[in-house]
Amino acid sequence: MIGRLHGILLERQPPGLLVDVGGVGYEVEAPLSVFDRLPAIGEPVTLLTQLIVREDAHILYGFLRAPDRALFRELLKVSGVGPRLALAILSGVSSDDFALMVEAGDAQALTRLPGIGKKTAERLVLEMRGRLSDLPGAVSTSSGPAEPAAEARAALTALGYSAAEALKMVRAVEAADQPAEALIRAALKRKMGA
C-alpha cells in the first residue's frame, strides 16, 4: 500500500496530479479542495494517499490533511458510495463540515453536494452518524480544539441553526486569522440584520 508521497509537483490538471518521487511519476487523483492549497509546479509536495485496486486499474487518491483521507476511507464503507462519489463529496465540502451535517442529521444539506440524491444523503446520515468523531484529526462536535470556522459552525448548530445554515452563515463572514468568538458574533449580527 502507498500511504504517502513526497516529491516534486510536475502537473496539476484537476482532478489529476503528477508527482515525481525519486524519478518515478505518480499519477494521483485529488479532491478539488486540494488544488487551492498546492504549491507551484516544480515545488515539493507531500500527499497522504489511498490506493484503490480494481480489476482494470490501480488508482491513487491524494489528500493534504489526515481527516480528509480518513473521511474518504469511511465514505467507501457506505453502500453505494465509490471512490468517484467520495472524491466529489470532498470536493464540495470539508471533512469538518461534512461531519457537522451528518451528526446534525441534515440530509437536505447533503443533497446539495455533487452526486448526492435524497436516498444517498439519508443513507450517509444513517450509516455514518456517530462514526466521524473517531476519525484521526476529526473535529469533535462536542469538545476539543478545532479550527475557528469549525468551532463557530458547531456553536451555531448548538444554538439551533441547521448545519447547512451554520455553514452558510460562517462562510459569509469568514476572514483569515479570526477567532471563533468573532466569527459567531459576526454571523449572528449579519443574520439579525438580514
C-alpha positions in Angstrom: 0.0 0.0 0.0 1.2 3.5 -0.8 0.2 5.7 2.2 2.2 8.9 1.5 4.1 10.6 -1.4 6.7 13.3 -1.0 8.1 14.6 -4.2 8.1 17.4 -6.8 4.8 18.5 -8.3 5.0 18.2 -12.1 1.5 18.7 -13.3 -1.9 19.8 -11.9 -4.9 19.2 -14.1 -8.0 18.7 -11.9 -8.7 16.1 -10.7 -5.3 14.7 -11.6 -1.8 15.5 -10.3 1.6 14.1 -11.3 4.2 13.9 -8.6 7.8 13.0 -9.2 9.2 10.8 -6.4 12.8 9.8 -6.9 12.4 9.8 -10.7 9.1 7.9 -10.8 6.0 9.9 -11.8 2.9 9.0 -9.7 -0.5 10.0 -11.1 -2.8 11.0 -8.3 -6.5 12.0 -8.3 -7.4 14.5 -5.6 -10.5 16.5 -4.5 -10.8 20.0 -6.0 -10.3 21.4 -2.5 -6.6 20.2 -2.6 -5.8 22.2 -5.7 -6.3 25.6 -3.9 -3.6 24.6 -1.4 -1.0 23.0 -3.7 2.4 24.6 -4.1 3.6 25.8 -7.5 4.7 23.5 -10.3 8.3 22.4 -9.6 7.9 22.8 -5.8 8.0 19.9 -3.2 4.6 18.5 -2.2 3.5 15.8 0.4 0.3 13.9 -0.1 -1.4 11.4 2.1 -2.7 8.7 -0.3 -5.2 5.9 -0.6 -4.6 3.2 -3.3 -7.8 1.7 -4.8 -7.2 -1.6 -6.7 -9.8 -2.5 -9.2 -9.8 -5.3 -11.8 -9.0 -2.8 -14.6 -6.9 -0.2 -12.8 -4.9 0.8 -9.7 -5.8 4.4 -8.8 -4.0 6.5 -6.2 -6.1 9.2 -4.5 -4.3 12.1 -2.7 -5.1 14.4 0.2 -3.3 17.1 2.1 -5.0 16.5 5.5 -5.4 13.3 7.5 -9.1 14.0 8.3 -9.9 14.2 4.5 -8.2 10.8 3.8 -9.9 9.3 6.8 -13.3 10.5 5.6 -12.6 9.2 2.1 -11.9 5.8 3.6 -15.1 5.9 5.7 -17.2 7.0 2.8 -16.0 4.0 0.8 -17.6 1.7 3.5 -21.1 3.2 2.8 -23.2 1.1 0.5 -23.5 2.8 -2.9 -20.5 5.2 -2.4 -17.5 4.6 -4.6 -14.2 6.5 -4.9 -15.6 8.9 -7.5 -18.5 9.9 -5.4 -16.3 10.1 -2.3 -13.9 12.4 -4.2 -16.9 14.5 -5.3 -18.1 14.9 -1.7 -14.7 16.0 -0.6 -14.5 18.4 -3.5 -17.8 20.0 -2.3 -17.3 20.2 1.4 -14.6 20.0 4.1 -14.4 16.9 6.3 -15.3 19.0 9.3 -18.4 20.5 7.6 -19.5 17.0 6.3 -19.2 15.7 9.9 -21.3 18.5 11.2 -24.0 17.8 8.6 -24.1 14.1 9.3 -24.1 14.5 13.1 -26.9 17.0 12.8 -28.8 14.6 10.6 -29.1 17.3 7.9 -29.7 15.1 4.8 -31.1 18.1 3.0 -27.8 19.9 3.2 -26.0 16.8 1.9 -28.2 16.7 -1.2 -26.6 20.0 -2.3 -23.3 18.1 -2.7 -22.5 16.9 -6.2 -23.8 13.4 -6.9 -25.8 13.1 -3.7 -29.5 12.4 -4.0 -32.1 12.2 -1.2 -31.7 8.4 -0.7 -27.9 8.6 -0.7 -28.0 11.5 1.7 -30.3 9.6 4.1 -28.0 6.6 3.9 -24.9 8.7 4.6 -26.6 10.1 7.8 -27.9 6.7 8.9 -24.6 4.8 8.3 -22.1 7.5 9.3 -23.7 9.2 12.3 -21.6 8.6 15.4 -18.6 7.3 13.4 -17.0 10.5 12.3 -15.8 11.8 15.7 -13.4 8.9 15.9 -11.6 9.8 12.7 -7.9 10.8 13.0 -7.8 14.6 13.3 -11.5 15.0 13.2 -13.2 18.0 14.8 -15.4 16.9 17.7 -18.9 18.4 17.6 -18.9 18.5 21.4 -15.5 19.4 22.7 -11.8 19.6 22.0 -9.7 22.0 19.9 -10.9 23.0 16.4 -10.2 25.4 13.7 -12.1 28.7 14.4 -14.6 28.3 11.5 -15.5 24.7 12.5 -15.8 25.8 16.2 -18.1 28.7 15.1 -20.3 26.3 13.0 -20.6 23.9 15.9 -21.7 26.7 18.2 -24.3 27.9 15.7 -25.7 24.4 15.3 -25.9 24.2 19.2 -27.9 27.4 19.1 -30.5 25.7 16.8 -29.3 26.5 13.3 -29.1 23.7 10.8 -25.6 22.5 9.8 -26.1 23.9 6.3 -27.4 27.2 7.6 -24.5 27.5 10.1 -22.0 26.7 7.3 -23.6 29.4 5.1 -23.6 32.0 8.0 -19.9 31.4 8.8 -18.7 31.4 5.2 -20.4 34.8 4.7 -18.3 36.4 7.5 -15.2 34.2 7.5 -11.8 36.0 7.4 -8.3 34.8 7.9 -7.0 34.5 11.5 -10.3 35.4 13.1 -11.1 33.7 16.4 -14.3 31.6 16.7 -16.0 34.1 19.0 -15.6 36.9 16.5 -17.0 34.7 13.7 -20.0 33.7 15.8 -20.7 37.4 16.7 -20.3 38.5 13.1 -22.5 35.6 11.8 -25.3 36.3 14.3 -25.1 40.1 13.6 -25.3 39.6 9.9 -28.3 37.1 10.3 -30.2 39.5 12.5 -29.6 42.4 10.1 -30.8 40.3 7.1 
